Amino acid sequence: MKTVALLFFAFVLVYTAPTQNDEYHILRNIINNVSKLLEDPEKLSGIMVPSGFDKSRCISTRPEDFCLAEEILFKINSTKYVIPENILNIGRLLIQYNQFHQTNCTVTLNKDEEQLRDLLKDLGCCAQFKYSRLNHKRAQLFFKPESVNKV
């Protein structure tokens, strides 16, 4: 009986563990949600958030910025602003993405503010960059230059 329970537990661990494919889909969903929000600028008008997310730093393979974006999005004052559902979706996706890249997520937000639209543009660009990099790695797994016939 103990062996069956142990095998079942191992089975659950193996099949529920996040994979790189999951990371790929999470980034794709972040990009899609950001794009939907940026299509309608009126939804985001006037919403100010703490600044601190740096697109160039994020692109240089630092996952801490996704943690920072998560903190910023969850600290938007929902009593002061009407928050679109996609913002909450992006926040949830960032939590999932950050599970792939465990960092010490002690974020100190500075007092400067920026528009939410600017934060989302930078987050979308960074997610697109990381998505493209993952896509490139996936393509290399399936396409091996040694197998190409030379002319």
Salt bridges, closest charged atoms under 4 A:
GLU23 OE2 - HIS101 NE2 2.73
GLU64 OE1 - ARG62 NE 3.11
ASP65 OD1 - ARG57 NH2 2.71
GLU85 OE2 - ARG92 NH1 3.67
